[in-house]
């Protein structure tokens, strides 16, 4: 009887462990579909890759569509002193497919990496906020500037933003003892003040300037920084209201504390553009990520 009970206990333990090890991001609770699940930019280190993801290429749906479309008159460039966002093609060949059509077949020379979780991040402007202020701190624990608390809470999540002076502030390091705790992440983030001409949209994980609608954050253990990728679901989608079609090509130039495993985080530069793209390619729906195609070189 004791031997039977022992085998039963071992079998139960194995069943529990087997169920736990089978968890995937597709089984998580649905994430937000409005760009709210924003990873923290990481400049000085990156997150460890998790266990392997599901290896089939079928689309996964873990988040619903947005609750009703926004009017295009509501989607003009958001207020604030951000740089002007260019919604036209940067010279690469754009798809001729309809904006509302399903993604076309991938280029024949493209190699499928997998179906990745997809989110967005943007670029807060100090001038969008008012109210009580707090200090942004430098890595040497010197106050850079007193900013509205709402801007602090946005930029400590998004990683970069623009001051009313025109300067860009960008993530410098975390676990910064002198900084205030970021409410949404629990991290203490210090910032660098950067030249707006050199870094109009902030700095990525490689130390170089990032570009809206071109830069994506990735887990660099899955996709090395500097890799050019093609995301099929963005091929033919307008870059914004009245914008030219996107060609689906991006560059892995950033990473994030919550960008782990098969996950791409698209930099939009503007919260209104984030909202627009969420209506076309909703967050957490799952997108097909390819590498190796000549069209993205």
N, C-alpha and C positions, 0 to 999 in steps of 0.2 A: 504493500500500500504506500509506504514512504517513497519507494522508487517511482511509482506511478505519479505521485504528487510532484516529485522532483522533475520528471519529464514534462508534466503539465506546466510547471512554473517556467521552465526554460523555453518552452514553446510560446508561452504568452509574452515573455520578454522579447523573443525574436520578432514576434508579430508587431509589437510596439515600436521596436527599433526600425523595422522595415518600413512602417508607415511614416515615421518621422523622417527617414532618409529620402523618401520619395517626394518631399515638398518641393514645388517649383514656384517661380513668381506668378505663373498662370493660376495658381491656386490661392493666391493672396486675396484679401478683401479688395473689391474694386477701388482703384485709385481715382483721384480727382480728374475730371476731363477739362478743366479750365486752366491748366498750367500751374496749379497750386502746389504740386508735389515737387518742389524745386530743390535740387541738390546744392550743396555748398561747393563753391569753387575751391580747388586745391592747387596751390602753386608750388609748395615745397615738398609734398609727398603725395602718395596715392594709396587708394584702398586696396586691400588684398582681394583677389578674385575669389568668388565662392565656388561651390561645387559645380559640376557640369550641369548644363541646361539640356532641355529636351532637344533632340537632334533632328526632328522632322521639320519640314518647311511649311506646314499648314499654318494659316493665320490663327492667332489666339486673340480672344476678346476678353479683357478683364475689366474694362471701364466702358461706361455707356457714352452715348453722344451727349453733346451739350444740350441743356434744356432750352431749346429754341434758338434760332439764328439771330445774330446781331444785324441791324441795318447797316448798310455800307456807309451811311452818313455818320454813324457812330464810330466808325473805324478809321477815321482820319488820324494822322499822326498825333499821338497823345501829347498833352501840353508839357511844358518843361523845357529845359535848355539842353536836351539831347542833341547830338549831331543829326542832321537830316538823313533819314533812312532812304537809301536808294532801292526802289522796288523794280527796277529794270534789270534785265540780264546783264551780267558782267562780261559778256563776250563769248561765253561758251555756248554750244549749240543747245537750244531749248527744244523740248518735245512739242509736237504739233497736236497732241491729243487734247481732247476736251477737258476743261478744268474739273468737271464733275464726273468724268469717266473713271472706271477702275484703272489702276496702273497698267501700263503696257508691259509686254514681255521684256525681261531684262536683256541688255545687250548680249549678243552671242559670246563675247569674250569675257563676260563677267563671271566671277566665282561666288556662289552663295556662301556667306559666312553663317547666316542663321536668321531666325525671326527674333528681333530684339524688342524689348520694352522701349517705348518712346515717350519722351517728355519734352518740355520747353523751358528755357530761361531767358530773361530779358535784362534790361539796363535801367534801373531806377534813376530818377532825376531829383535832386534835392528840392528844386523849385516846385515839385508836385506836393510837397508836404509843409505843414506848419505845426505850431504848438510847442510844447515843452521840448527842451533841447538836451542833448547828451554829447559826449566827446567821442570822436573817432581818434583812436590812438595809433601812433607809429610803432614799428618794431622796437625802437629804442625807448618806448614808453613816454614819448612826447605827444601832447595833444595836437593833432593835425588841424582840427576844426570842430566847433560846436555846431551840430546839425540837429534838425528836428528828429525826435525819437522815432517817428514813423519811417524816415529815411534810413536811420541806423538799422531798424529791424528789417528793412527790405534789402539793404546792401550787404548785411552780414549773411544773408541767405543767397542772394544772387551773385555776390563776389566782386562786382564792379559797379560803379555808378558815376554820375556826373554832378559836380558841385555847382552852385550858382555862380561861382567865380569863373567857371569854364574848365577848371582842372578835372581830371579823372582820378578817382580813387579806386584802388584795386587791392584784393586780398594779398597780404604779405606773409603772414604766418598765423597759425592757430595755437591754442594753449598759451596765449599771451597774458601773463599774470595781471597786467595793469588794465586790461580791457574789460568792459562790461560784458556780461554774459548775453549771448544772442538768444532771445526767448525761444525761437523755433528749433534751434539746434543744440543748445546747451554748451556751445563752444565760446571761447574768448578769442575774438579775431582782431588782429592788428592789420593796418592798411598802409600802403604806400600812396603818396600823391604823385601822379604821373603827368607828363606833358600831354596836353590834349591833342596836339598835332601828331605826336608819335603814337599815342594810344587813345584814339577818339572813342573807342568802344571797350577799353579795358585790356587786360593782359591775360593770356592763357597760361596753361601749365608749362609750356615750353619757354615762357618769358617773352614771347612775341605778341604783337597786337592780334586781337581776334576780330572777326568780321561777321556782322549779322547775315543770316540766311546762307552762310557758307561754313562757319565753324560749328562743330559738334563736340560735346564732351563725351568721353568714353572711359571704360576701364582699360587702362593701357596694358594690362595683362592679357586682355582679349584682343584688342586692336591697338597696335603700337601708335604712339603719337606721331603725327606727320603723314599717316596713311590717308590716301584719298579713297573715299567710299561712294557708292551709289545706293540710294534708298529709293526703291521702286515706287513707293506710295507717294513720293513728292514729285515724281516726274509729271510735268504738265500742270501742276497746281499753281495758281497765281501766287506771287511773292507777297501779295497784299492786295487791298482793294484797288482795282485798276492796274495792278502790276503785271509784268510779263510772266510767262510760264517759267516755273523752275525746271532745271534740267535734271534734278535728282542727285546732283554731285555735291559732296561736302568734304571737308578736311577734318580729321581728328586732331584738334589743337588744344583741347582742354580736358579736364577730368573733374570729378566731384566726389565728395564723401559718400553720397548715396548713389553714385553712378557705378554700379558693381555688376560684374558679369555681363550678360547680354542685354545691354541697356545703352541707348543713344539719347543724348539731351541736346536738342537743337537750339542754338542761340538765335533769338529773333531780334534783339535790340530794343524792342518796344512792346509794352503790354497789350496795346491794341492789335498789333500784328500777331502776338501770341493768341489772342482771342479769335482772330480771323482764321489762323491756321488750325486752331483747335476745331473749328467748324468744318474743315476740309479733311484733316488727318488727326482725329481725336487722340489725346494723350492716352497711353496705356492700352491702345488697341493692338499694337504689335505691328512692326514694319520689317520688310525684307531688306537685309543689308548685304551688299555685294562689294567685292574688291576686284582689282585687276583690269577693269575695262578702260580702253584707250580714250573713251569719250570724256572721262573725268581727269585726264592727265593734263 
